[in-house]
């Protein structure tokens, strides 16, 4: 995996699925609060005037010359939990986000949230 600070350099670059289909533009990186490693990205999706931010895991993602390729299909990402462009992922919504991608979820030992935006 690549450091979160490198991913920030890709903000507004396109995000593509394994088949090369454009999903949207990289908007932000969320790190795992336990490891401080990149865990999810938000991708700007939708039609003009109705954009949302969809979450996609960064495990297995690769940086190409003009895009970030994620290992999840465009349809699965399109069905993922979203937030408004100026929204924030609620701590109570984190388990559903992980479940959508069939990823294990565990809050911090004191119940703190698992994801933090960078």
N, C-alpha and C positions, 0 to 999 in steps of 0.2 A: 504494500500500500504506500501511497505517497503522503507527505505531510500536509496537514490542513492548510498551512499557509500557502502551499503551492496550488491547492485547489481554488483558493480565493482569487488567484490570478486568472482563473477561467470563468469568473463571473460574467454573465451574458453570452458566453460561448454556447454552442448547441450541445445538447445531450442526445445521444442516439442509443437505440437498443442493439442487441447482438446482430440483428439483420441489417443494421444501418439506417433504420427508420428514425427520422427526427421526432423526438418526444417534445422538446421545448428548449428553453434557455436556462442555464444554471443560474440560480438566484442566490443561494446561500448554502453553507456547509454547517452541519450539526455534528458535534463530536460526542462520543460516549464519555459521560462525566467520570466514569471509573478509570478510563485509560487515557483520556484526552486525545484519542485517535478519531479520525473522520469516520462517521457511522452512516449518516444519511445526508442527502442533498435535497434542497427544494428546487423544483423545476417549474418554470413559468409555463403553464399549459392553458389551452382554451382559445376562444375566439376573441378578436379585438373587442374591447369593452366588457368582456366577461372572463378575463384571465383569473386564474387561481394558481396556487402553489401546491404542487403534488410532491409527496415525499418518495424518495427512492433510496434504497440502501446502496452504499458505496463499496461493499465488499466485492472484490473481483472487478472493480471498475478500472479502466485503462485510459490514459490520456493519449490522444492522437494529435496530429498536427493542427487540426481545426475542430476538434470535438472531444467530449468525454463520452466514452462508451461504457454503459452499464450492462450488467448481465441479466437484467430483467426485461421482459417483453413490454412493448408499448401499451398493449391492452391492459396488462396487469397494473402498470403504473397509472394508466388512465382511470382505473377503478380504485386507486389508493385513496386514503384519507387526504383531504386538501384543507388549506386555510386560505383566507383572503390575502391579497397582496400585502396588506399592512397588518395581517393577523399574526397570531402567535399560537404555537402548539401548546394546548393545555396539558399539564402533567397527567390529568385523568384520561387523556386521549392517547398517551404513549402506548399502553398495552394493546389497543386495537390496531395501531400502526404496525407494531411488531407482528401481531397475529396475521395481518393482511399478507405479509410476506413469509409467513410460517417461520419466523425467527423467535428464538427464546427471549423472554422478557423477564428482567428482575430489577426491581427498583433498588436504590441504595439501601444500606443497612438501616439508616434512619428514615427511610421512606422518601429520600430525595429523588428528584427526577433523574432520568437516565440520559436525556439529550439536552445539549446546550448549543445555541446558535453561535457561530463564529463569524 
